[in-house]
Amino acid sequence: MAKDSELTFESAIVELEKIVDKLEEGDVPLEKAINYYQEGMKLSKICNDKLVHVQEKMSSIMNEQGEFELFEIQEEE
């Protein structure tokens, strides 16, 4: 696997999906499963960090006057 800083969000997701597939097979030795789980948690954190970074970038959007205004995501109820 590439260094954490070199991983794109998409490649981290692909690696995470591979780990999930291996763990779902069920015939993984315990030590190997623990290693997969730890690697999966690292990949999950990388994805989360990248999403937070993008959200921070997107949270300020320029309005017509060239000023920054706060952008909030409205969740469906």
N, C-alpha and C positions, 0 to 999 in steps of 0.2 A: 504494500500500500504506500502511496505517496506520503510525504510529510504533511502533517496537519495543516500547515499554512498554505500548502499547494493544492489541497483538495477543494474542488468546487462543491457547491451545495448538491448539484446533481450527482457527481461522482460519489460523494459521501452517502447519499441516499441509495445508490446502486450497491455500494459495499454493505450498507446496513441491511438491505433486502437479501443479499446473499447470506449474511449471517443468520437472519431470521429463518430462511429456507433450511439451512443446515440444522438449526436448533429444532425446527418443526419436524424434521425427519425422525427424531426421537432416539436414534441409536448412536448418539454421540457420547463418548466416555465423559465422566463427570469433570475431570480436569480440563478437558478440551472445551466442554460446555461452559465452564467458568471463564476460560480465556475468551471464548466467543462473546459471552455476555459482557465482559469488561471492554472488549473492543467495540461492541455495539453501543455501550454507554458513552464511550469516547466519541464515536461517530454521531450519536444523538446530540451530544453537547456541541459539537462542531456545527451541526445543522441549526440548532437553536441559536447559537451565537451569530451565525450568518443571517438568520432571519431577524434577530433583534437589531443587528447592524443596519439592515435594509429598512426596517421599520423606523429606526431613528433618522435615517436619511429622508424617508418619505414623510415624516411627521411635520416637517416644515415645507410648505409649498408657497411659492411666490404668487402674490395676488397681482392684480392689474397695475397697482402703483409701485411695484417692485419691492414691496415690503414682505417680510415673511409672516405667514399666519399659521397658526397651529392647525394641523389636520388630524382629526380623530376618526377612527374607524367605527362605524355604527354597526353593531351586531344585530342580526335579525332576532326578533323575539318570538 
